[in-house]
Structures are given as C-alpha cells and as structure tokens.
C-alpha cells in the first residue's frame, strides 16, 4: 500500500495532537502539585519557586508546539 502525502500529513497531525495531549496532562499535574505545595508554604519558598519554574517551562513548550502547529497549517 502506497502512502499518500496527505496520509503522511494527517499522521503528523495525530502525532502532534498526541504530544499536545500528553503535555497538557503534564501541565495539569504540575499545576495541581504547585497549588498543593503553595497552599502550605510561602510563595517565595525555594520548592514552590522551583515547581513554578517547571510549570513555566511546560507552558512554554506547549506554546511553542501550538504556535508551530498553527504556522505549519497556515502554509498549506
């Protein structure tokens, strides 16, 4: 069976969608961990800051993935 260009493109979209879904789950989990930790500690506590920075990195990854996906769709 030959793979058409459109099949390959759709497969790429599904992979990106799966990546996005996994990343959103990580973001949700990290956010919940951060909220739980911040509830019992001060916001300047080193652990809270570290967890917040990790959440920031995940959000930046998500933003990069989503904007890259949008820009690649607009080119087609």
ABEGO torsion letter per residue (X at the ends): XBBBAAAAAAAAAAAAAAAAAAAAAAAAAAAAAAAAAAAABBAABAAAAAAAAAAAAAAAAAAAAAAAAAAAAAAX
